[in-house]
Amino acid sequence: MTGHVLNTSVVSCAAAARERDFTILLHNDVHTLPPDDPPSGAERLAHFFLSSLIALALVGLFGCHPSTTTASGPLSQRGYLWQRAWNPAVLAAAQEAEKRMDGMVIIGAEILWNGSAPATNRANIDWPTLKKAQKPIALALRIAPYPGPFSEDDSTANYITGVVKSLMTDAKAHGLTISEFQLDFDCAQKKLSGYTLWLKAVRTAVLPTRFVITALPAWLNEPELSPLVRLADGFVLQVHSVPVSTQSGQSFLLDTGLARKWIQKAGSFQIPFSVALPTYRCLAGYDGSGKLVGVLMDGVDLAWPPGTRTLEFSTDADDTATLVNELLSSRPRELKELIWYRIPVATDQRNWRWPTLTAVMAGRKPTHQLQAVQRGDNPIDISVKNTGEADKQVGARVTVTWTGASIVAFDALPGWTVITKNERAVFTRIDGSQMELPPGSERSVGWLRFDRLAHGASVAEEFSLPGR
């Protein structure tokens, strides 16, 4: 990975102030001397030190601040493989990620709680597949929310470190060298000092492997964060989330405006960090008071309690691509990589496909392109296929024209309307209902029947709905 770093220091700021503001002082001092009595070397040195002291004093007084240290150029980009069941689709995803990414972070286990009693749900990792990888492989341990108390050496801490050691031992036993160990725990922001005790114990268990923790934006203003992240070799800032309440007004998993601010803030800690960006969408359930009761994602089945209100949250690929493009052009020097949650798996229903993710990783908005497909002679089945990169279409229309026959019957499938007139049929996606058609996928829109064999053609297009 190559890039460029720009660094402006207080010293250069003081030097510029000295040169700009105090040349006049020196000039006037020199001209108060008699023309035939030029200043001695000692006098010039005294003037220099005097001007330097005044310059530095004024720097502190008027606040000549250093510019933010920035970098530009390519960023390392890895992906999270968060499936616990390694079926053929997951194996294929790991192999594809090896081609397209700079490495993977594999979930090894999750610690859940029954009251204060821990239990572990381990992933059945296909170690031989990982051993073949030429890119770095990191292991992650997810810990479900825990209210405390925290200790460095109680039964809970010892349980956690035992799971960590077991994962590391398993990897080593299968001949895999782990490049990094990640601890993923969404600690309450007011209990970070307690979380520090866990980190001390886990770091000891992980050594000498690189140790990284995940961090939430809510932690950034907590004084305990700085000592916390310094117990690790780096941290991953998770800028995506499902709102815990409907009061937030949040409509996407990633607010790129807030993400920009959080990334700049994270850079101020002078600790290497990564940014985790989303690729998924989910269905969140809220109770009558607007409080989050659960999240439905790929691989997670929920039975909603009576009265639950569900809202879907997704990731805007265009906005995310714009953010990535900005980070490739200019970012805090401490930002070392992007990690995508999650690596596309073919069986996923709520995740980007590779064409979408590949475009966004390059900082480019995914292309939109639809193709109409006709099957059969009479009746004719009409479908639309996504031959572009975008995974979501705002408005979609399929127009069918024909000659040499009269239409006798037609119908549109749910979510579509159809209007026929003068040897022309137009299938249109119902207003307000976006079509989520992943790249390479195809969907039926309706059918047409004629009184005799017709010669027809069809074309598909995407259009913007009013107010979108």
N, C-alpha and C positions, 0 to 999 in steps of 0.2 A: 504494500500500500504506500502510495506517495501522496504528498500534499504540501501545502505552503503554510507557514506560520508568520503572523504579524505580531510584533511585540513592541509596545511603546512604554518606556519606563519613566519613573519620576525624575531620574537623573537627566534624561534627555529633555524633559519638560523644564527642569531648572536651568539647564544649559541654554535652552532657547530663550528663557526669560532673561537670563543674565546677558546674553548677547543682544537681545532686542531692547531691553529697558535700561541697561546700565552702560551702554556704549556712550550715551550722552553724558552721564556722570563722569566717566573717565575723560571724555573729550574736554569737558569744561574744566576739570581739574588740571589737565595738561596745559591748557591755555591760560591758567592763572599764573603759571611760572614765567619768568622772564625768558624771552626768545633765545638769549645766549646761555641759558642755564637749563638744559634738557634734563628730564627726570632721570635719576640714577636707577640702576637695576633693583636696588632694594626698595626704592619708592614705587616702581612699577609692580613689584611683587606684592607690596602692601596694598596697592590699589586693587590688584586682582583678588586677593583674599577678602578684602572689604566688600567688593562687588559680589563675590560668591556668597558670602554670608547674608548680605541683604537680599539677594535673589532667592536663596533657600527660605529665608524668613517670609518673603512675600508669597512664595509657593504655598507655604502652609497657611498663610493668612487668607489668600484669595482662592485657595482650593483648586490648584491646577492638578486635576486628577489624571491618572494613567488611563490610556485607552484599554478597552477589554482585549485580552490576548485572544486572537482568533486563528483559525486554521481553515484551509479549503482543500478541495480535491476529493478523491475517492474515499469512501468509508467502508470498513469491513462490515458485512451484513450476514448475520446468522439467523437461524430460525428455531423456534421451540417445537419439539415433537412431544405433545402432551398426552398422547394416548397410552393407556395402561395395558390394553390388549393388543399385542403385536400380531395382527392378522395380515393376510397378503397385501391388502391395500396400504397398511402402515409400512410394511417392508418396501413396497414400491415407492412410497413417499420419501422414505429415508434415502433410497437410491437416487431419486430425482433431486433431492436437496443436495446430495453430494456433488451433483453436476452444476447446480445453479447458485449455491450459497458458499459462504466461507467457513461453515461449520454448523453444528447442531447442538442444542441444549436438550437433553433427554430427561424426562421425568423418571426418577428411579422409584420414588415412593411418596405417599402422602400420609401424614400423621393426623388422625382424627381424634375427637374427644367424646367420651361418654361421661359427662360430668367433668371430673378432673382426671379420669383414667384414660391413658392414651391407647390407641390401637393403630396399626400400620396397614395400609393398603398398598401393596407393592406392584410394580409393573412387571409383566413377564417379558422382559427385554430379550430381543434376539441378539445375543452377544456376538455370534459369528458374523452377522451382517455389519455390526459396528466395527468389528476388528478389521474388516476389509476397507473401511473408510480411509481416505487419504487426507481428509480435512479434520480439524480438531473436534473432539467430542467432549462435551461437558455434561456432568450429571447434576440433577436438581432434586432437592427435597422440599416438598410443599408441606407447610404446617398450617392446619386450619386455625381460625381465630381462637385465641386463648386469653382469658381475662387476668391471669396471674394466680398466685404470686410467682415471681421469678427468682431463681437462684442459680449459682454457677455449679453447685454440687449437690443438688437434691435428687430425688428419684426421677422427677420429670426431666431435669437436665441430663441425667445419666441415661435415661431412655432415649432421648434425642441423639446424644452422641453415640449411643450404641447402634442406632439405625444408620447414622452417618458412616461409622466404621464398617458396618456390614455391607453397605453399598460400595464403598471403596474396595473392600476385600473381594466382593463378587467381581468387580471390574478387573482387578488384578489377576484373579484366578482364571479369568477368561482371556488373559493376555492383552487386555486393553489398557492403554495409558490414558488416564483422564487429564484433559488439559485444564479443567476448572471445576470447582464444586460451587453450586449456587444454593443459597438458602432463601426460600420464598415464604415469607411470613408477613401478613398484613397486620402488624402490631398497631394497637391503638396509639395515637400520636402522643398522648400524655403518659404513656408507659414505656417510652423508649429507653429510659435509664434502666428499667428492669430487663428489657431485651438485650441490653449491653452484656448482662451477665451470661445469657445464653451464648452470645457470640464468642465470648472468651473461651467457653468450653468447646464450642464447635470448631473454632479456629485451631485449637490444639489437636483435635481429632483429625483435622484435614491436612495439616502440615505434612510434607512441604508443598502440597498441591495449591495452586492459586485458589483463593477463597473470595467469593463475591456474594453480596446480598442484594435483594430487591428493595426498592424504596418507593414510597408513595409521595405524591406532590404535597399532601397535607403535612408531611414531616419537615418540609423545607424551611419553615420559619421557627422550628423548635430548636432551642439551644442544645438539646441533647443529641441532635443529629450529627454534629461535627465529630464529637468523640466516638459516636457509634460507627460511622463509616470509616473512621481511621483504624478500626479494629479489623477491617477487611482490606483486600487488595484493590477493591473497586466496588461500584454499586450499579444497579440497573434501575433507572428511573422509569416507572410504569406510568405513562401518561394517558392510558385508556382506562375506563371504568364504567360500571353500570351504576346509575344514580340510586342512592339508598332511599330516596324519597321522590315522589312526583312533584314536590315543591321546587325542585331545582330548575325545572324548565329545560333540562338537557334533552337534546333530540338525537345526538350521535354519541358513540362510544369514545370518540376522539374529538375534543374541541381544539382545533389547531391553533387558535389564538392564545388560549391558555397554555398550550404545550410550548409555544415559543417562549413565553415568560418563564415557565418552569425550567426549561432547558438552560436559559441564561442564568437563572438563580443557581441551578445545580453546578454550573461551571465555576461559581464563586468559591466553592469549597476546596478548589485546587487538588481534587482527587479524581483519578481517571474514572469515567463513568460511561455507561451505555444507555440508550433509550429504547424501551420496548414499545413497539407500535402494533396496532391491531389489524387483523385481516378478516375478522369474523363478524357475525351479527348474532343476536340472541333475543329471546322473548323473556321479559321480566314481568313478574307478578307482584301486585301491590294490594294491600288490604284496604278496608274502607277508609282508614285514616291516611292513606298514601304511603305507608311504610312498606319497604321491600320485604317480600316473603320468600322469594326464590327466583332462580334464573334457569331457563331452559336453553341448553346448548347441545351441540352434537355430542352424543354419548351420555347425556344426562336426561333422564326421564323424570318428570314431576307430575304429581296429581294435585291440581290446584285446590285449595280449600274453597268452600262456597263463598261467593261474593268477591272473589279475586278479580281484579282488573289487570289485564295484560297489555303491555306495550312492547313494541319491537324497537330495538336499537341496532343500528348498523354502523358501518365505517364508510365514509365518503372517500372513494378512491381518488377522485380529482383533487380534493383538498389535501389528502395525505401526500399525493405526488408533488403538489406545490411545496409542502413543507419539506419533503425530502430534497427537492431541488434546491431550496434555500440552504439547507444544511450542507449540501455538497459544495455550495458556493462560499458559505461563510458560517462558522460555528465556533463555539468555545473550544479552545485547544484541548481541554480535558475530555471532550466528547470523542470517544474512540470508535464507537460502532453503533449500529442499529440491530436490534433483535426483533424478529417478527413473530407475533403470536396470532396464528399458528402456521406451521408448515401445511400446505394443502394436502389433503388426503381424499382420494377419489370418492369415498363413501360419505364424505361430509356433505351436509345439506345447508349448513350455515357458515360457509367459509369461502374465501376467494379460491379461484382456480389459478394454476400457474401463470397463464397469460396475463391475468390482472396483476398478480403480485410482481411478476417480472417487469412489467411496465412501471409500476409505482416504485420499485427498488431503483430504477434508473432515473427517478425524478420526472417521469413523463406520464401525462394523463392517458389512461387506457383509450384505445380507439373504439369507436362505436360503428358496427357494421352488421346489418341483418341481411339474410337471404331468404327468399320465398322458395318453398319446395312444394311441387305438385306430385301426387301419386294416384295412379289409376287413370282409366279412360272415361268411364261414366258409371257411377259418380266420380268426381275428382275430390280427393282429400287435400286440404290446404294446410301447410305447416309453415312455421317460421324458424329459422336456424340462426344462431349467433355465431357469425364468422369473425367477429372482432375480439377485443380484449376486455371490454367492460362487462361487469357481471350484473349490471342493473340498467334497465332502459326506462326512460320516463314515459314517452308515448310511442306506440308502435302501430303501424298500418300495413296491411297487405292488400294490394290491388290486383284483381284478376280480370283480364279482358279475353274475349273469345269472338269467333266468327263461325257462321255456318250452322248455328243451332239456337234453339230457344230454351231458356231455363224453365224447369218445371217444379223444382224444389231446392231449398237451400236452408242452411242453419249455421249458427255460430255457437261455439262451445262457451261454457261459463267464463265470464271475464271479457268477452268480446261481443261486439255488435256487428251486423252486416246490413248493408244497403245495396240493392241491385237496381240497375237502370241502364238501358241502352247497351246491352252486351258488355256490362261492366259490373263487377261486384267489389265492394270495398269492406274489408274486415278491419275494425278498429278496436284497439284496446279501450275498455270502458274508462271514461274520464276519472281521474283521481286514483286509479289503481296501477301502480308501477308494475312492470314486468321484470321479474328476477329470473333471468335466463343466463346461466353461466356460459362462458365461452365454449364453443363446440357442441352445445346442447341444442335440442330441437323440441318444439312444442306445437301440437295441433291447434288450429284456430277455427276450423269449420269445414263444410263440404258443400259441393254444388252438384245438382243433377240436371241433365239436359234431355230434350226429346230425341236427340240423335248425337252421334259422336261430334264433339266440338274441337276446334283448333284454338287452343288458348295459351296464354302467357301470363306470368305473375311476377310481381316485384314487391319487395318489402322495404320499408323505410322507417326511420325513427324520427320523431318530431317533438318539439317542446310544447308542453301543456301551458295554458295561460297561468301566469303567476308562479311558474317554476323557474 
